[in-house]
Amino acid sequence: MAEVLTPDLCVIGAGASGLAVAEAARRLGASVVMVERGETGGMSHKAGALALQALAAAAGKAVAARNGEPFGVFGEPAKVSFRKVHDHIAEIIGRGTGEVAPAKLAAQGIDLIRGIGAFTDPRTVAVGETQIRARRFVIATGAKPVLPDVPGLFSVPYFTTDTIFANTRKLSHLIVIGAGPMGLELALSYRRLGCEVSVIEPGRALPQADPELAAIALRRLREEGVALYEESAIVAVQARSQGIGIVVRNRDEPATLDASHILVAASRLANLADLNLDAAKIRRSKTDPGALSLSASLRTTNPKVWAVGEAAGHAPSPHLGTIEADLVVRAALLGRPSRFDPAAMPRLTLTDPPIAEIGLTEPMARGRFKTGFSVLRAAYAENDSARATRDGMGVVKLIVGRNAQILGAGIVGTAAAELAALFALAIEQKIDAAKLAELAAPYPSYADLARQLGAMAAATAPVSRLDARLFALNRLLR
């Protein structure tokens, strides 16, 4: 006889985003059932931003050993053990966001059901013989790498962004398919660890980033020896007795690259195929059939079902998952929907220099407003911390609207993530751009770039009517 469960909330997927939703619901006292076909914690704890940063840190040590001469520091070229690099990454992610034991979920009052969950009607999910008729559902099934339709690709071994962190060998010539954030982050790290790296992108590299910021990061990438083929396509992959042949076509005649390994980092697709969405009356996006049609509060076309994380088309991030979880739980269980604004979330690309953006970019602002905003810039070359580290490659941009409102910020340079957090708070609290001039930044520090932008905003701000009157009064009293 089939078992029937009737919890307040059923979360399909026990990755980082799903766990955040389940824990937020339990804090309200809701009964929660989770459905997971694989390991709890999902792939994000093995191949997410933390793993990328751990790899980038190892690569940074290698490049620092080579670049000490301007500082008067000389040493032998770094020797890289890829086995040790792998172990370093494994240790870091194990400390950070490792697999969540089922016993821990049980201790939190969360029931875990192993298996593939699929809707049988708009309010029921079946997992084997178990039926779950919850008040509300959240889809948190994550995403998987999309494999491009390239002749010969499946005839050779290849890495994806989910499997590359298991590598323990030097890759003599790595071909990266895709010049999005993750593709370039991995490309730069492997180049710094001594591998030859080529990146092939059918469009523009870093297409979502502000082009001005992207150009600076891409210049460093090329200077360090990464071969970047933009507006190029892979025509064929050729298996050889030794190595792999990659036939590339761009504006010129086709060229063949001799490679040792391939990394597919093109894009990711939400894991929706096994959910039987039609039975739940959940529609896919009209513009992207691989994605769900979602409202601003992340609700699907079924009023009882929401989506979070990569299943909602968002980049994997534990902190973003927490924000989504609070929003969705309030909407689903308390009837208090609120709007999710992806532009309001800080976006980080771990190139070197890194790129961080929050709110509107300059192209976004120009598309939304014809007039009524200004762009302020502060160059790293004028910052004393950047001078001391001989790393003046970078800029901070502030998008300022009417009444000195901060609409967005973009940073490419050292400490970009930390500066983005400062600007995120300023945007959230609606702090006047000129108020940044009052920031008591330590000296020397990169935070002084924010103070410098505040001073620029203050210099262009009109004198308030009250200050003008006080000045006139004080002049008369003299």
LINJONOR-V294219 format. One record per residue. N is the residue number from 1. RES is the residue in one letter. PSI is psi as a letter, one per 40 degrees, with the letter a starting at -180 (NA if undefined). OMEGA is omega in degrees with one decimal (999 if undefined). Layout:
BEGIN
n=N res=RES psi=PSI omega=OMEGA
n=N res=RES psi=PSI omega=OMEGA
END
This chain:
BEGIN
n=1 res=M psi=h omega=-176.6
n=2 res=A psi=h omega=175.8
n=3 res=E psi=h omega=-180.0
n=4 res=V psi=h omega=178.4
n=5 res=L psi=i omega=-178.4
n=6 res=T psi=g omega=-179.6
n=7 res=P psi=i omega=172.6
n=8 res=D psi=d omega=-174.3
n=9 res=L psi=h omega=171.6
n=10 res=C psi=h omega=179.0
n=11 res=V psi=h omega=-179.5
n=12 res=I psi=h omega=-177.1
n=13 res=G psi=h omega=-177.9
n=14 res=A psi=f omega=170.1
n=15 res=G psi=a omega=-176.1
n=16 res=A psi=d omega=-178.3
n=17 res=S psi=d omega=179.3
n=18 res=G psi=d omega=178.6
n=19 res=L psi=d omega=178.7
n=20 res=A psi=d omega=178.0
n=21 res=V psi=d omega=-178.7
n=22 res=A psi=d omega=-178.8
n=23 res=E psi=d omega=177.9
n=24 res=A psi=d omega=178.7
n=25 res=A psi=d omega=179.0
n=26 res=R psi=d omega=177.9
n=27 res=R psi=d omega=175.9
n=28 res=L psi=e omega=-177.3
n=29 res=G psi=e omega=-179.3
n=30 res=A psi=i omega=172.3
n=31 res=S psi=h omega=-171.7
n=32 res=V psi=h omega=171.0
n=33 res=V psi=h omega=176.1
n=34 res=M psi=i omega=176.8
n=35 res=V psi=h omega=-178.5
n=36 res=E psi=h omega=180.0
n=37 res=R psi=d omega=-177.0
n=38 res=G psi=a omega=-179.0
n=39 res=E psi=i omega=177.3
n=40 res=T psi=i omega=-174.3
n=41 res=G psi=d omega=177.1
n=42 res=G psi=a omega=179.4
n=43 res=M psi=e omega=-172.4
n=44 res=S psi=d omega=179.8
n=45 res=H psi=e omega=178.7
n=46 res=K psi=d omega=-171.7
n=47 res=A psi=f omega=-177.9
n=48 res=G psi=a omega=-174.3
n=49 res=A psi=d omega=-178.9
n=50 res=L psi=d omega=177.3
n=51 res=A psi=d omega=177.8
n=52 res=L psi=d omega=-178.1
n=53 res=Q psi=d omega=177.2
n=54 res=A psi=d omega=176.7
n=55 res=L psi=d omega=179.8
n=56 res=A psi=d omega=178.6
n=57 res=A psi=d omega=177.2
n=58 res=A psi=d omega=179.0
n=59 res=A psi=d omega=178.8
n=60 res=G psi=d omega=176.8
n=61 res=K psi=d omega=-179.8
n=62 res=A psi=d omega=-177.7
n=63 res=V psi=d omega=178.3
n=64 res=A psi=d omega=179.5
n=65 res=A psi=d omega=-178.8
n=66 res=R psi=e omega=-170.3
n=67 res=N psi=f omega=-176.9
n=68 res=G psi=e omega=-173.1
n=69 res=E psi=d omega=179.5
n=70 res=P psi=d omega=-179.8
n=71 res=F psi=e omega=-177.9
n=72 res=G psi=e omega=-178.6
n=73 res=V psi=h omega=-177.5
n=74 res=F psi=i omega=179.3
n=75 res=G psi=i omega=178.5
n=76 res=E psi=i omega=174.9
n=77 res=P psi=i omega=-177.1
n=78 res=A psi=i omega=172.6
n=79 res=K psi=h omega=-173.6
n=80 res=V psi=h omega=171.0
n=81 res=S psi=h omega=-178.7
n=82 res=F psi=d omega=173.4
n=83 res=R psi=d omega=178.7
n=84 res=K psi=d omega=176.2
n=85 res=V psi=d omega=178.0
n=86 res=H psi=d omega=-178.5
n=87 res=D psi=d omega=176.7
n=88 res=H psi=d omega=-179.7
n=89 res=I psi=d omega=-179.4
n=90 res=A psi=d omega=179.7
n=91 res=E psi=d omega=-178.1
n=92 res=I psi=d omega=-178.2
n=93 res=I psi=d omega=175.9
n=94 res=G psi=d omega=177.6
n=95 res=R psi=d omega=-171.3
n=96 res=G psi=c omega=-171.1
n=97 res=T psi=f omega=-177.3
n=98 res=G psi=i omega=-177.9
n=99 res=E psi=h omega=180.0
n=100 res=V psi=h omega=-177.3
n=101 res=A psi=h omega=176.5
n=102 res=P psi=d omega=179.5
n=103 res=A psi=d omega=178.2
n=104 res=K psi=d omega=177.5
n=105 res=L psi=d omega=179.7
n=106 res=A psi=d omega=178.8
n=107 res=A psi=d omega=177.5
n=108 res=Q psi=e omega=-179.3
n=109 res=G psi=f omega=-179.6
n=110 res=I psi=h omega=177.8
n=111 res=D psi=h omega=180.0
n=112 res=L psi=h omega=176.7
n=113 res=I psi=h omega=-179.8
n=114 res=R psi=h omega=176.5
n=115 res=G psi=a omega=-179.4
n=116 res=I psi=h omega=179.2
n=117 res=G psi=h omega=178.4
n=118 res=A psi=i omega=177.4
n=119 res=F psi=h omega=172.2
n=120 res=T psi=e omega=173.8
n=121 res=D psi=i omega=-173.9
n=122 res=P psi=e omega=-179.2
n=123 res=R psi=f omega=-179.9
n=124 res=T psi=h omega=172.6
n=125 res=V psi=h omega=178.2
n=126 res=A psi=h omega=173.4
n=127 res=V psi=g omega=-173.2
n=128 res=G psi=b omega=179.7
n=129 res=E psi=e omega=-178.3
n=130 res=T psi=h omega=176.4
n=131 res=Q psi=h omega=-179.2
n=132 res=I psi=h omega=177.9
n=133 res=R psi=g omega=-174.8
n=134 res=A psi=i omega=173.1
n=135 res=R psi=d omega=-178.4
n=136 res=R psi=i omega=179.1
n=137 res=F psi=i omega=173.0
n=138 res=V psi=h omega=176.4
n=139 res=I psi=h omega=-178.7
n=140 res=A psi=f omega=-171.2
n=141 res=T psi=e omega=177.0
n=142 res=G psi=a omega=-177.0
n=143 res=A psi=i omega=179.1
n=144 res=K psi=i omega=178.0
n=145 res=P psi=i omega=174.7
n=146 res=V psi=h omega=179.4
n=147 res=L psi=h omega=-177.5
n=148 res=P psi=i omega=179.0
n=149 res=D psi=g omega=-178.3
n=150 res=V psi=h omega=178.7
n=151 res=P psi=h omega=176.6
n=152 res=G psi=e omega=-176.6
n=153 res=L psi=d omega=-175.4
n=154 res=F psi=e omega=177.6
n=155 res=S psi=e omega=-178.5
n=156 res=V psi=i omega=174.0
n=157 res=P psi=i omega=177.7
n=158 res=Y psi=i omega=172.8
n=159 res=F psi=i omega=165.9
n=160 res=T psi=i omega=177.9
n=161 res=T psi=e omega=175.2
n=162 res=D psi=d omega=-173.1
n=163 res=T psi=e omega=-173.4
n=164 res=I psi=d omega=-176.0
n=165 res=F psi=e omega=174.7
n=166 res=A psi=e omega=-177.7
n=167 res=N psi=h omega=178.4
n=168 res=T psi=e omega=-176.1
n=169 res=R psi=i omega=171.9
n=170 res=K psi=h omega=179.8
n=171 res=L psi=h omega=-171.2
n=172 res=S psi=d omega=174.6
n=173 res=H psi=h omega=-178.5
n=174 res=L psi=h omega=172.9
n=175 res=I psi=h omega=178.4
n=176 res=V psi=h omega=177.7
n=177 res=I psi=h omega=-179.6
n=178 res=G psi=h omega=-178.8
n=179 res=A psi=f omega=169.4
n=180 res=G psi=a omega=-177.3
n=181 res=P psi=d omega=-174.8
n=182 res=M psi=d omega=178.4
n=183 res=G psi=d omega=-178.9
n=184 res=L psi=d omega=177.1
n=185 res=E psi=d omega=179.1
n=186 res=L psi=d omega=-179.9
n=187 res=A psi=d omega=-178.4
n=188 res=L psi=d omega=-179.1
n=189 res=S psi=d omega=-179.5
n=190 res=Y psi=d omega=175.9
n=191 res=R psi=d omega=-178.8
n=192 res=R psi=d omega=178.0
n=193 res=L psi=e omega=172.0
n=194 res=G psi=e omega=-179.5
n=195 res=C psi=i omega=168.8
n=196 res=E psi=h omega=-174.7
n=197 res=V psi=h omega=173.1
n=198 res=S psi=h omega=-179.6
n=199 res=V psi=h omega=-178.8
n=200 res=I psi=h omega=-175.2
n=201 res=E psi=h omega=-179.3
n=202 res=P psi=d omega=178.8
n=203 res=G psi=b omega=179.1
n=204 res=R psi=i omega=177.0
n=205 res=A psi=i omega=-178.4
n=206 res=L psi=f omega=-173.3
n=207 res=P psi=d omega=-177.6
n=208 res=Q psi=e omega=-176.1
n=209 res=A psi=i omega=171.9
n=210 res=D psi=h omega=-176.3
n=211 res=P psi=d omega=179.5
n=212 res=E psi=d omega=179.1
n=213 res=L psi=d omega=-179.5
n=214 res=A psi=d omega=-177.4
n=215 res=A psi=d omega=-179.8
n=216 res=I psi=d omega=179.0
n=217 res=A psi=d omega=-178.9
n=218 res=L psi=d omega=176.9
n=219 res=R psi=d omega=177.5
n=220 res=R psi=d omega=179.9
n=221 res=L psi=d omega=179.9
n=222 res=R psi=d omega=179.9
n=223 res=E psi=d omega=-178.9
n=224 res=E psi=e omega=171.8
n=225 res=G psi=e omega=175.0
n=226 res=V psi=h omega=177.3
n=227 res=A psi=h omega=-175.8
n=228 res=L psi=h omega=178.9
n=229 res=Y psi=g omega=176.3
n=230 res=E psi=i omega=-178.1
n=231 res=E psi=f omega=-176.9
n=232 res=S psi=i omega=179.9
n=233 res=A psi=i omega=174.1
n=234 res=I psi=h omega=-179.3
n=235 res=V psi=d omega=-177.7
n=236 res=A psi=i omega=172.1
n=237 res=V psi=h omega=-175.1
n=238 res=Q psi=h omega=175.7
n=239 res=A psi=h omega=179.9
n=240 res=R psi=i omega=177.6
n=241 res=S psi=d omega=175.1
n=242 res=Q psi=h omega=177.8
n=243 res=G psi=a omega=-174.5
n=244 res=I psi=i omega=173.4
n=245 res=G psi=h omega=179.5
n=246 res=I psi=h omega=178.8
n=247 res=V psi=h omega=-175.1
n=248 res=V psi=h omega=175.8
n=249 res=R psi=h omega=172.6
n=250 res=N psi=a omega=-178.8
n=251 res=R psi=d omega=-178.1
n=252 res=D psi=a omega=177.6
n=253 res=E psi=i omega=177.0
n=254 res=P psi=i omega=177.4
n=255 res=A psi=i omega=179.6
n=256 res=T psi=h omega=178.0
n=257 res=L psi=h omega=175.7
n=258 res=D psi=h omega=-175.0
n=259 res=A psi=i omega=173.7
n=260 res=S psi=d omega=-176.3
n=261 res=H psi=i omega=178.2
n=262 res=I psi=h omega=172.2
n=263 res=L psi=h omega=177.3
n=264 res=V psi=h omega=-178.7
n=265 res=A psi=f omega=-172.4
n=266 res=A psi=d omega=-179.2
n=267 res=S psi=i omega=179.9
n=268 res=R psi=i omega=-176.1
n=269 res=L psi=h omega=-179.9
n=270 res=A psi=i omega=178.6
n=271 res=N psi=g omega=-175.8
n=272 res=L psi=e omega=-168.0
n=273 res=A psi=d omega=-173.3
n=274 res=D psi=e omega=-172.6
n=275 res=L psi=e omega=-176.8
n=276 res=N psi=f omega=-173.5
n=277 res=L psi=d omega=-178.6
n=278 res=D psi=d omega=179.7
n=279 res=A psi=d omega=-179.8
n=280 res=A psi=e omega=-177.2
n=281 res=K psi=f omega=176.7
n=282 res=I psi=h omega=-176.6
n=283 res=R psi=i omega=174.1
n=284 res=R psi=i omega=179.5
n=285 res=S psi=h omega=177.7
n=286 res=K psi=d omega=-178.2
n=287 res=T psi=d omega=-179.1
n=288 res=D psi=g omega=-176.9
n=289 res=P psi=e omega=178.5
n=290 res=G psi=e omega=-177.0
n=291 res=A psi=i omega=177.9
n=292 res=L psi=i omega=171.5
n=293 res=S psi=h omega=-173.9
n=294 res=L psi=i omega=172.4
n=295 res=S psi=i omega=179.1
n=296 res=A psi=e omega=178.3
n=297 res=S psi=e omega=176.9
n=298 res=L psi=f omega=175.9
n=299 res=R psi=i omega=178.1
n=300 res=T psi=a omega=177.6
n=301 res=T psi=e omega=168.5
n=302 res=N psi=h omega=-173.9
n=303 res=P psi=e omega=178.4
n=304 res=K psi=e omega=-171.5
n=305 res=V psi=h omega=176.4
n=306 res=W psi=i omega=176.7
n=307 res=A psi=i omega=179.9
n=308 res=V psi=i omega=174.0
n=309 res=G psi=a omega=-178.6
n=310 res=E psi=d omega=175.7
n=311 res=A psi=d omega=176.8
n=312 res=A psi=e omega=178.6
n=313 res=G psi=e omega=-177.9
n=314 res=H psi=i omega=178.4
n=315 res=A psi=i omega=179.4
n=316 res=P psi=h omega=-179.4
n=317 res=S psi=h omega=179.1
n=318 res=P psi=d omega=-177.3
n=319 res=H psi=d omega=174.5
n=320 res=L psi=d omega=178.5
n=321 res=G psi=d omega=178.6
n=322 res=T psi=d omega=178.8
n=323 res=I psi=d omega=178.0
n=324 res=E psi=d omega=-177.3
n=325 res=A psi=d omega=179.9
n=326 res=D psi=d omega=-179.6
n=327 res=L psi=d omega=-175.8
n=328 res=V psi=d omega=-179.7
n=329 res=V psi=d omega=177.1
n=330 res=R psi=d omega=-178.7
n=331 res=A psi=d omega=-173.5
n=332 res=A psi=d omega=-172.3
n=333 res=L psi=d omega=-179.2
n=334 res=L psi=e omega=-178.8
n=335 res=G psi=f omega=-179.2
n=336 res=R psi=g omega=-178.6
n=337 res=P psi=i omega=174.8
n=338 res=S psi=i omega=-171.9
n=339 res=R psi=h omega=174.4
n=340 res=F psi=h omega=-178.6
n=341 res=D psi=h omega=-178.3
n=342 res=P psi=d omega=-178.3
n=343 res=A psi=d omega=-178.9
n=344 res=A psi=e omega=-179.9
n=345 res=M psi=h omega=176.2
n=346 res=P psi=h omega=-178.9
n=347 res=R psi=h omega=-173.1
n=348 res=L psi=h omega=173.3
n=349 res=T psi=h omega=-172.4
n=350 res=L psi=f omega=166.0
n=351 res=T psi=a omega=174.2
n=352 res=D psi=h omega=5.2
n=353 res=P psi=i omega=179.1
n=354 res=P psi=i omega=177.4
n=355 res=I psi=h omega=174.1
n=356 res=A psi=h omega=-179.8
n=357 res=E psi=i omega=178.6
n=358 res=I psi=h omega=-179.1
n=359 res=G psi=a omega=-176.4
n=360 res=L psi=h omega=168.9
n=361 res=T psi=i omega=178.1
n=362 res=E psi=d omega=176.9
n=363 res=P psi=d omega=177.2
n=364 res=M psi=d omega=-178.9
n=365 res=A psi=d omega=179.9
n=366 res=R psi=d omega=177.0
n=367 res=G psi=d omega=-177.0
n=368 res=R psi=d omega=-177.7
n=369 res=F psi=h omega=173.7
n=370 res=K psi=d omega=178.9
n=371 res=T psi=i omega=173.3
n=372 res=G psi=e omega=174.6
n=373 res=F psi=i omega=178.3
n=374 res=S psi=i omega=179.2
n=375 res=V psi=h omega=178.0
n=376 res=L psi=i omega=-178.3
n=377 res=R psi=h omega=172.3
n=378 res=A psi=h omega=-175.3
n=379 res=A psi=h omega=175.6
n=380 res=Y psi=d omega=-177.9
n=381 res=A psi=d omega=179.9
n=382 res=E psi=e omega=-177.6
n=383 res=N psi=h omega=-174.3
n=384 res=D psi=d omega=175.6
n=385 res=S psi=d omega=178.4
n=386 res=A psi=d omega=177.2
n=387 res=R psi=d omega=-176.9
n=388 res=A psi=d omega=-179.5
n=389 res=T psi=e omega=-179.6
n=390 res=R psi=f omega=-178.3
n=391 res=D psi=g omega=-177.8
n=392 res=G psi=e omega=179.7
n=393 res=M psi=h omega=178.7
n=394 res=G psi=i omega=179.3
n=395 res=V psi=i omega=172.8
n=396 res=V psi=h omega=179.4
n=397 res=K psi=h omega=177.4
n=398 res=L psi=h omega=177.8
n=399 res=I psi=h omega=-173.5
n=400 res=V psi=h omega=-179.7
n=401 res=G psi=a omega=179.1
n=402 res=R psi=i omega=180.0
n=403 res=N psi=f omega=175.5
n=404 res=A psi=f omega=177.9
n=405 res=Q psi=h omega=178.2
n=406 res=I psi=h omega=-179.2
n=407 res=L psi=d omega=-178.9
n=408 res=G psi=i omega=177.8
n=409 res=A psi=i omega=176.5
n=410 res=G psi=h omega=-177.9
n=411 res=I psi=h omega=165.9
n=412 res=V psi=h omega=-175.9
n=413 res=G psi=i omega=178.4
n=414 res=T psi=i omega=179.7
n=415 res=A psi=f omega=-179.5
n=416 res=A psi=d omega=-178.0
n=417 res=A psi=d omega=-178.9
n=418 res=E psi=d omega=176.8
n=419 res=L psi=d omega=178.6
n=420 res=A psi=d omega=178.4
n=421 res=A psi=d omega=178.1
n=422 res=L psi=d omega=-179.4
n=423 res=F psi=d omega=177.2
n=424 res=A psi=d omega=178.1
n=425 res=L psi=d omega=179.7
n=426 res=A psi=d omega=178.7
n=427 res=I psi=d omega=-179.0
n=428 res=E psi=d omega=-178.0
n=429 res=Q psi=e omega=179.1
n=430 res=K psi=f omega=179.6
n=431 res=I psi=h omega=177.2
n=432 res=D psi=h omega=-178.3
n=433 res=A psi=d omega=-179.1
n=434 res=A psi=d omega=179.6
n=435 res=K psi=d omega=177.9
n=436 res=L psi=d omega=178.1
n=437 res=A psi=d omega=-179.5
n=438 res=E psi=e omega=-180.0
n=439 res=L psi=h omega=179.0
n=440 res=A psi=g omega=-177.6
n=441 res=A psi=h omega=175.1
n=442 res=P psi=i omega=177.4
n=443 res=Y psi=h omega=-11.0
n=444 res=P psi=i omega=177.7
n=445 res=S psi=i omega=175.6
n=446 res=Y psi=d omega=178.0
n=447 res=A psi=d omega=179.4
n=448 res=D psi=d omega=175.3
n=449 res=L psi=d omega=177.5
n=450 res=A psi=d omega=177.8
n=451 res=R psi=d omega=179.4
n=452 res=Q psi=d omega=177.4
n=453 res=L psi=d omega=176.4
n=454 res=G psi=d omega=178.0
n=455 res=A psi=d omega=176.6
n=456 res=M psi=d omega=-179.9
n=457 res=A psi=d omega=179.8
n=458 res=A psi=d omega=-178.3
n=459 res=A psi=d omega=-178.4
n=460 res=T psi=e omega=-178.1
n=461 res=A psi=h omega=177.0
n=462 res=P psi=i omega=177.4
n=463 res=V psi=h omega=-178.6
n=464 res=S psi=i omega=-179.2
n=465 res=R psi=d omega=-179.9
n=466 res=L psi=d omega=179.9
n=467 res=D psi=d omega=179.1
n=468 res=A psi=d omega=-179.7
n=469 res=R psi=d omega=178.7
n=470 res=L psi=d omega=178.3
n=471 res=F psi=d omega=180.0
n=472 res=A psi=d omega=179.8
n=473 res=L psi=d omega=179.7
n=474 res=N psi=d omega=177.4
n=475 res=R psi=d omega=179.7
n=476 res=L psi=d omega=-177.7
n=477 res=L psi=d omega=177.0
n=478 res=R psi=NA omega=999
END
